[in-house]
């Protein structure tokens, strides 16, 4: 294999996929990026057997000197390309005894390779259900819910995000058993389409990263994204080529995201949504964030518990204490409807919700030991449920 390519083009293609490579995996080759060179394109693949990212870069005439395949260490290849001068020309040549020579100007690097035929292929979706949604809406659905995914849980299905299609809406749901985040968006599908799929945590984070990177390229422009759900996999193709004045992205560089879905039954999130709430509190998001940040400083380090005392309309007392007998108390302005009540939250859970809400915050409550529904004023498309705690 022999390739001569512009450093910027190669580095962009590597950066978009390199995070999927896993050098800590039991299979050493998964710490490498697979390169497949043909006359017209360079295809780079990184995978950890859960998420596979592929960059397909169209090549100018003369870039491919000799077609072939190999695998190179992902981190080393990316760091070398990053260290080279802008607009440098990079030359890659595979050699005998599993070596690859990378030269650029007066720089020369020799890297070890592993056989490309040993690189595992994740697979492709079968019996595809395609869903088309705008990139900005997809980013919103993931961003507004991903923080509630469980990090480690024997209930492995909670370590991912549910994608639920019903009633011509796409709903994303994440929960760790203590709190739940839900976001929904109207999509153009048949009214009788019902489908559920659970995307693993790393795949969710990578998909959000790619959609956000594309958003940075497009600025205030938007584009449509098609999610291809199969029985075992989700696949998404995103263009990262040149952007014209109309905001259209060329297919000179395409990134294909493929992720293995979690095989499990996600809990019925509709059953945990609070109903018959007879108490309502309305807060300013910025003021509540500031108060919570200050009061939580003296909360118990393990439980992070903060107490809300809803006594009357106008002001709500927020307080916290810890084992060292420290105490913080602050009053925050609020509109409150209902009987006096006191309940406790994990401050971090509420802070996560405040981090994705832009407007005034509503709390719908019933009693001190019942879950609380939180949402932004006049926004029913994003809802959050937080279980109270005992302090």
C-alpha positions in Angstrom: 0.0 0.0 0.0 1.3 3.4 -0.9 -0.5 6.7 -0.4 0.3 10.4 -0.7 -2.3 12.7 0.9 -2.8 16.2 2.4 -2.2 16.2 6.1 -5.5 18.2 6.8 -7.7 15.7 4.9 -6.1 12.7 6.6 -6.2 14.2 10.1 -9.8 15.2 9.8 -10.8 11.7 8.7 -8.8 10.2 11.6 -10.1 12.6 14.3 -13.7 11.8 13.5 -13.3 8.1 14.2 -10.3 7.6 16.5 -12.3 7.6 19.7 -13.9 4.3 18.8 -10.5 2.5 18.9 -9.9 0.8 22.2 -6.3 0.0 23.0 -7.3 -1.5 26.3 -9.4 -4.2 24.7 -8.3 -7.8 24.9 -8.0 -7.8 21.1 -4.8 -5.8 20.6 -5.8 -5.0 17.0 -8.7 -2.9 18.2 -6.2 -0.3 19.3 -5.4 0.2 15.6 -7.2 1.9 12.7 -7.8 -0.2 9.6 -6.8 1.5 6.3 -8.2 0.3 3.0 -6.8 2.1 0.0 -8.3 2.0 -3.5 -7.8 4.1 -6.6 -10.7 6.4 -5.6 -11.0 6.3 -1.8 -9.3 5.8 1.5 -11.5 4.0 4.1 -10.5 4.2 7.7 -12.2 2.0 10.4 -12.0 2.1 14.2 -14.0 -0.3 16.4 -14.3 -1.7 19.9 -16.9 -4.4 18.8 -19.6 -2.2 20.3 -19.2 0.9 18.2 -17.7 1.0 14.7 -16.8 4.3 13.0 -15.8 4.4 9.4 -14.4 7.4 7.4 -14.6 7.2 3.6 -12.4 9.9 2.0 -12.6 10.5 -1.7 -9.1 10.9 -3.1 -7.8 13.2 -5.8 -6.0 11.7 -8.8 -2.6 10.4 -8.0 -3.1 10.1 -4.3 -3.3 6.3 -4.5 0.1 5.1 -5.7 -0.5 1.4 -4.8 -3.8 0.0 -3.4 -3.8 -2.2 -0.3 -4.8 -2.6 3.3 -3.1 -2.4 6.7 -3.8 -1.4 10.3 -1.9 1.2 12.2 -1.9 2.3 15.9 -4.7 4.8 16.2 -3.3 7.1 18.9 0.2 7.2 17.4 -1.1 7.8 13.9 -3.3 10.7 15.1 -0.6 12.2 17.2 2.0 12.1 14.4 -0.4 13.8 12.0 -1.3 16.4 14.6 2.3 17.3 15.1 3.1 17.8 11.4 2.9 21.3 9.9 -0.3 22.5 8.4 -0.8 21.7 4.7 2.0 19.2 4.9 2.0 16.2 2.5 1.9 12.8 4.2 3.3 9.7 2.5 2.4 6.2 3.8 4.1 3.1 2.5 3.7 -0.4 3.9 6.9 -2.4 4.1 7.8 -6.0 4.7 8.1 -7.5 8.2 4.8 -5.7 9.3 6.1 -2.1 9.2 4.7 1.1 7.7 6.9 4.1 6.7 5.3 7.5 7.2 7.2 10.5 5.8 6.5 14.2 5.5 9.1 16.7 4.5 12.2 15.9 6.6 10.2 13.8 9.1 10.3 10.0 9.0 8.3 7.6 11.2 8.3 3.8 11.2 5.2 2.2 12.7 4.4 -1.4 13.5 1.3 -2.8 11.7 -1.0 -5.8 12.3 -2.6 -7.8 9.5 -5.8 -6.2 8.1 -7.4 -9.6 7.6 -7.5 -10.0 11.4 -9.5 -6.8 12.0 -13.0 -7.8 13.1 -16.1 -6.5 11.2 -19.0 -5.4 13.4 -21.7 -6.2 10.8 -24.5 -4.3 9.2 -28.2 -3.9 10.1 -30.8 -6.3 8.7 -34.5 -5.7 8.2 -33.9 -2.0 8.5 -36.4 0.5 9.8 -35.2 4.0 8.6 -36.1 7.1 10.6 -35.3 10.5 9.2 -34.9 13.5 11.6 -33.1 16.8 11.5 -29.6 16.8 12.9 -30.4 19.5 15.4 -33.4 17.6 16.8 -31.4 14.4 17.1 -28.7 16.3 19.0 -31.4 17.8 21.3 -33.0 14.4 22.0 -29.6 12.9 23.0 -28.2 15.9 24.8 -31.3 16.5 27.0 -31.5 12.9 28.2 -28.0 11.2 28.1 -26.9 12.4 31.5 -29.5 10.1 33.2 -28.0 6.9 31.8 -26.7 4.4 34.4 -22.9 4.1 34.4 -22.6 0.7 36.0 -25.7 -1.4 36.7 -26.4 -5.1 36.8 -29.6 -4.1 34.9 -27.4 -3.7 31.7 -30.3 -2.2 29.7 -30.2 0.9 32.0 -26.6 1.6 30.8 -28.0 2.7 27.4 -30.7 5.0 26.0 -34.1 3.9 24.7 -35.2 5.1 21.3 -39.0 4.6 21.2 -41.1 5.2 18.1 -44.9 5.5 18.6 -47.7 7.8 17.6 -45.4 9.4 14.9 -43.0 10.6 17.6 -39.4 9.6 18.4 -38.8 9.5 22.2 -35.4 9.1 23.9 -35.4 7.9 27.5 -32.6 7.4 30.0 -32.8 6.3 33.6 -30.5 5.0 36.3 -33.4 4.0 38.6 -33.2 7.2 40.7 -34.0 9.7 38.0 -35.4 9.6 34.5 -35.0 11.9 31.5 -37.3 12.0 28.5 -37.3 14.0 25.3 -39.6 13.6 22.3 -39.8 14.9 18.8 -42.5 14.6 16.0 -41.1 12.6 13.0 -42.5 11.8 9.6 -43.3 8.1 9.8 -46.5 6.0 9.3 -49.0 6.2 12.2 -48.8 2.5 12.9 -45.0 2.3 13.3 -44.0 1.1 16.7 -40.4 0.3 17.5 -38.0 0.3 20.4 -34.2 0.0 20.5 -31.6 0.5 23.3 -28.4 2.1 22.3 -25.3 1.5 24.5 -23.8 4.4 26.5 -20.6 4.7 24.5 -22.6 4.7 21.2 -24.9 7.4 22.5 -21.9 9.6 23.4 -20.2 9.0 20.1 -23.4 9.7 18.1 -23.9 13.0 20.0 -20.3 13.9 19.4 -20.5 13.3 15.6 -23.9 15.2 15.4 -22.4 18.1 17.4 -19.2 18.2 15.2 -21.4 18.4 12.1 -23.4 21.2 13.7 -20.2 23.2 14.3 -19.4 22.9 10.6 -22.9 23.9 9.5 -23.3 26.8 11.9 -26.9 28.0 11.7 -27.7 25.6 8.9 -29.3 22.2 9.5 -29.5 18.9 7.6 -31.5 15.7 7.7 -30.1 12.5 9.3 -31.4 9.0 8.7 -31.2 6.5 11.5 -31.2 2.9 10.1 -32.4 0.6 12.9 -31.9 -3.2 12.4 -32.6 -6.1 14.6 -29.1 -6.0 16.2 -27.5 -2.7 14.9 -28.1 1.0 14.4 -26.3 2.6 11.4 -26.1 6.3 10.6 -24.2 8.0 7.7 -23.1 11.6 8.2 -21.4 13.9 5.6 -18.3 15.8 6.7 -17.1 17.1 3.4 -16.9 20.7 2.2 -19.9 23.0 3.0 -21.1 25.3 0.2 -22.8 28.7 0.6 -26.2 27.1 0.8 -25.2 24.9 3.7 -25.0 21.7 1.7 -22.3 19.2 2.7 -20.5 17.3 0.0 -19.9 13.6 0.2 -16.1 13.9 -0.1 -15.8 12.7 3.4 -18.5 10.4 4.8 -18.6 9.0 8.3 -20.6 5.8 9.0 -21.6 5.1 12.6 -22.5 1.5 13.4 -23.5 0.4 16.9 -24.6 -2.9 18.4 -27.9 -2.5 20.2 -28.5 -3.8 23.7 -30.6 -6.9 23.7 -32.9 -6.3 26.7 -36.3 -5.1 27.8 -36.3 -1.4 28.9 -38.8 -0.7 31.7 -42.1 1.0 30.8 -41.2 4.6 31.4 -44.8 5.7 31.1 -45.7 3.9 34.4 -43.2 6.0 36.4 -44.3 9.4 35.1 -46.0 11.1 38.1 -49.7 11.8 37.8 -52.3 13.3 40.1 -49.8 15.9 41.3 -51.6 18.6 43.4 -48.6 20.8 44.2 -46.8 23.1 41.8 -43.7 25.2 42.2 -42.3 27.6 39.6 -38.6 28.8 39.9 -36.3 30.9 37.8 -33.7 28.6 36.3 -30.7 30.8 36.9 -31.6 31.7 40.4 -32.3 28.1 41.4 -29.0 27.0 39.8 -27.1 29.6 41.8 -28.8 28.7 45.1 -28.4 25.0 44.6 -24.7 25.4 43.8 -24.0 27.3 47.0 -26.1 25.2 49.4 -24.8 21.9 48.0 -21.3 22.9 49.1 -22.2 21.8 52.7 -24.3 18.8 51.8 -23.2 15.3 52.8 -20.5 14.2 50.4 -22.1 10.8 49.8 -25.8 11.5 49.6 -25.5 15.1 48.2 -28.9 15.6 49.9 -30.6 19.1 49.8 -33.9 19.8 51.5 -36.6 22.0 50.0 -39.2 23.4 52.4 -42.3 24.6 50.6 -44.2 26.5 53.3 -45.9 29.4 51.4 -46.1 31.2 48.1 -43.3 33.5 47.4 -40.2 32.0 49.0 -38.9 28.4 49.4 -36.2 27.4 51.9 -33.3 25.3 50.6 -30.9 23.9 53.1 -28.2 21.2 53.5 -26.0 19.9 56.3 -23.4 17.2 56.8 -21.8 15.0 59.4 -19.5 17.8 60.5 -22.6 19.8 61.7 -22.1 22.4 58.9 -25.3 23.9 57.6 -26.3 26.1 54.6 -29.7 27.7 54.4 -30.9 30.0 51.6 -34.3 31.3 50.5 -35.1 31.3 46.8 -38.0 33.1 45.2 -40.8 30.8 43.8 -44.4 30.6 43.0 -46.0 27.8 45.0 -49.4 26.3 44.9 -50.4 23.6 47.5 -50.2 22.6 51.1 -46.9 23.1 53.0 -44.4 20.2 52.3 -40.8 19.3 52.8 -38.8 16.9 50.5 -35.2 16.1 49.8 -33.3 15.7 46.5 -29.9 14.6 45.5 -28.5 18.0 44.5 -26.5 16.6 41.5 -29.7 15.1 40.0 -31.4 18.4 40.1 -28.3 20.3 38.9 -28.2 18.0 35.8 -31.7 18.9 34.9 -31.1 22.6 35.4 -28.1 22.2 33.1 -30.3 21.3 30.1 -33.2 23.7 30.8 -33.1 27.3 29.5 -36.3 28.8 30.9 -38.3 28.8 34.1 -38.5 25.5 36.0 -41.6 23.7 37.1 -41.9 21.1 39.8 -45.0 19.0 39.9 -45.4 17.2 43.3 -47.8 15.2 45.4 -46.2 14.1 48.6 -42.8 14.0 50.2 -42.0 10.4 49.4 -43.4 10.4 45.8 -41.4 11.1 42.6 -41.4 14.6 41.3 -42.0 15.7 37.7 -39.7 18.5 36.5 -40.0 20.4 33.2 -39.4 23.7 31.6 -42.4 26.1 31.6 -44.6 25.6 28.5 -42.4 22.6 27.3 -44.0 19.2 27.3 -41.4 17.7 25.0 -38.8 17.4 27.7 -39.7 15.9 31.0 -37.6 14.8 34.0 -38.5 12.6 37.0 -36.5 12.7 40.2 -37.1 10.4 43.2 -36.9 12.1 46.6 -34.5 10.8 49.2 -34.4 10.4 52.9 -31.8 12.3 54.8 
